């Protein structure tokens, strides 16, 4: 990430950002999603290798939404601290490859610069709808 101004994010701004992301991701609106990122965004999305910049972010999003059909998403703000926002999310979709209905739950942290997400870190679990979530440690 390049240097820039550090945002002092208000709770109201964080809520707007979470709602904007919820709407854009829920609609699979790649243009809108890219608009919430800085040009040099860094994405650390679960086990996927780190993604850098909007070109690679777009490639990732197109592949993701090609697989996730009828995506429904709910995000909830959990924390705001200086230039960081944390939220949790629940989602459901149809897997385009398997035809299975899927569910997911995760947590993400955003580092914000100049009103946009400069670092997106996410961890989550995914499971087939109607089945219990599976944890490898239980």
N, C-alpha and C positions, 0 to 999 in steps of 0.2 A: 504494500500500500504506500502511496506517496503521502507526503505530509500535507496537511491542510488545517483548517480551523477545527478546533474541538467544539462540538455542539454541546450546549447545556440543555438537554432535552427536558421539556416540561411533561408532566403526565398527559396533558391534553394532546401535545404533539405526538407522543408515543401511541396514544389511543388512535389517533388519525392514521399513523403509519401502519398499525396493526390492522385496522379496518381496510385500508387501501390494499395491503398485501393480501388479506383474506379475499377481497373482491377480485383482485387480479389473478391470484392463483386459482380461486374457485371457478373463474371463467376461462382458465387456461389462456389468458391474454398475455402472450409472450412480450408484445410491445410494451404493455403497461408494466409488466414485471421488470423488464430491463430498465424502464424509466425510474424505478425506485432504487436502482443501484448506481454507484459511482462508476466511472469508466474503467477504473482499475480494481473493481470488486474482487475480493478473494472469497471463495466458497469452500467451506469444509463441511461436506454433506455426508454424514454417517461414514461408511467405509469407502466411499468413492474417493479416488485420488483428488487432491486439491485442484480446484479450478481457479484460473486467474483471468480476469478481464471479461468484458461483455461478449466478445466473439465466442469464447469457450463457454460462457454462461448460456448464451443462446443455443449453442449446440446441445448442451446438457438438457435445457428446458424442452427443446423440440423432441429429443429422444424420450424424455420422461412423459410428456403429454401424449406422445404417440402410443404409449403403453397404457396410460391412465385415461380411461373413458368415463364420462358422466361423473367427473370429480366433484365431490361436495366437501366443503371445508368449513371448520369453525375454529377461530383463533381467539385466545384470551390473554390479555396483557397480564404479566405476573410481576414485572419489576422494571424500574427506570432508575438508572444511576449515571449521572453526568452525561456520557455519550453512549451509553449502552441500554439496550432494550431487551427484555426477556419475555418470551411468550410460550404458551403451550398450545398444541393444536390437536384436533381430532378430524380424521378424514375418512371418506369411503369412496370407492370407485370400482369400475369393472376393468379387469385386466384384459387388455386387447389381445394378448397372446394366448392366454389360457381360457378366457371367458368367465373366470371365477370372480365373484364379488369379493372385494378386499376391504379391509379396514386398517387404519393406522393411527398411531398416537405418538406425539413427539414433543420435544422441547427445542427451542432455538434461541440463540442470542445474536443480536445485531450490534455491531459497532457502527456508529453513525458519524458521518462527516458531511458538512454542508447540506444537511437535511436529507441525505441519501445513505443507503446501506453500503458501507465500505468493506465490512467483514460479516459474513453470514455463516454461523456455525450451527449445525443441527445434528441431533441424535433422535432416533425413533425406532419403534417396533411396528411390524406389519404382520397381519395374519388374515387368513381366509375368513370371510363373514360366516357366522354360525358356528365357528370352532373357537375353542379357547385359545387365547394368546399363548404362545410357547416361549419359554425362557430356557436357554441352554444351561442355566445354573440350577434349575429346580427339577 
